[in-house]
């Protein structure tokens, strides 16, 4: 038989209380996610968008235009 996946929001049972270790684990997981998010965005800004700005400068003139 297949089990149904439900949220059971209307169950009248109380949720188990979180302990201090659960809170610390959640804070550590949030800090890891924040660090990963900052790493990705800093890579995009410094590694991709930064060099793209230098490509928008004037292109060097071809040698044929200088000889004419």
C-alpha positions in Angstrom: 0.0 0.0 0.0 1.2 3.5 -0.8 1.4 5.9 2.1 -0.1 9.3 1.7 2.1 12.3 2.3 0.2 14.8 4.3 1.1 17.8 6.4 -1.3 16.9 9.2 -1.9 20.5 10.0 -5.2 19.8 11.7 -3.9 17.1 14.1 -4.5 18.2 17.7 -1.2 16.7 18.9 1.4 19.1 20.4 4.7 19.4 18.7 7.7 18.2 20.6 9.7 20.9 22.2 13.0 21.8 20.7 16.0 21.5 22.8 19.0 23.8 23.0 21.0 21.5 20.6 18.2 21.7 18.0 18.4 25.5 18.2 22.2 25.5 17.9 22.0 23.1 14.9 19.4 25.3 13.2 21.6 28.4 13.8 24.7 26.6 12.4 22.7 25.4 9.3 21.5 29.0 8.8 25.1 30.3 9.0 26.3 27.7 6.5 23.5 28.6 4.1 24.3 32.3 4.5 28.0 31.7 3.9 27.2 29.7 0.8 24.9 32.4 -0.5 27.5 35.1 0.1 30.1 33.0 -1.6 28.0 32.5 -4.8 27.1 36.2 -5.0 30.6 37.4 -4.4 31.9 35.0 -7.1 29.3 36.4 -9.5 30.0 40.0 -8.7 33.8 39.8 -8.6 34.5 37.0 -11.0 31.9 37.6 -13.7 30.5 41.1 -13.5 33.9 42.8 -12.7 35.7 41.5 -15.8 32.7 42.2 -18.0 33.1 45.9 -17.1 36.6 46.0 -18.5 35.4 44.5 -21.8 33.2 47.5 -22.5 36.1 49.9 -23.1 37.2 51.1 -26.5 38.5 48.4 -28.8 42.0 48.8 -30.3 42.0 50.2 -33.8 43.0 47.9 -36.6 46.4 48.4 -38.1 45.0 49.2 -41.5 43.2 52.3 -40.1 46.4 53.7 -38.8 48.3 53.3 -42.1 45.6 55.2 -44.0 
